[in-house]
Amino acid sequence: MKSLAASVFIFLLCFPARTQAVETDTSSVHPFNKAVLFSAILPGGGQVYNSIIKKKGFRHAIWKVPLIYAGLGATIYTLIENQNTQQSLRAEYTSRLDGIVSNPEWSSYDDQGVLYLYRQYLDQRDLSILAIGAVYLFQILDAGVESHFISFDVSEDLSLRVQPTILGRHTPGINISLNFK
């Protein structure tokens, strides 16, 4: 049975699929791949590209660039601090194995306390690396999602009205009405 399934699979792979060519109008389509690529090469590049390409309306992607760099800067700073503290604790622990307390910052801790702090800062350093990757991937994802909304237009024909109301006799509620004109 397995050999029959494998034979059919190989037979189907020998015949390439044929599709009908479909022409699409690419003049109005914003290529999201370009925004993702710019954002992958230079953090915030996709957001700037989306703001430049947007023809009308509020160009709201530029304000995200300082937030992206603040997030990357904060996570990189945390990584450097955790790495330096971890290295200091490792040097202190190895010197304590020789019977010398070398750093007065860690003199109030015993050997097990220094080892525990070393492991803790090692874990925090690893989490800092993951945080840098998360901020980097999040800004790439944001550029891709926003590029899909470049041609999205909310016209004047759509309105949303929210107002307080009383349900029944004494129950407060919210009335939400969506109108299409």
Secondary structure, 3 states (H helix, E strand, C coil): CHHHHHHHHHHHHHCCCCCCCCCCCCCCCCCHHHHHHHHHHCCCHHHHHHHHHCCCCCCCCCCHHHHHHHHHHHHHHHHHHHHHHHHHHHHHHHHHHCCCCCCHHHCCCCHHHHHHHHHHHHHHHHHHHHHHHHHHHHHHHHHHHHHHCCCCCCCCCEEEEEEEEEECCCEEEEEEEEEEC
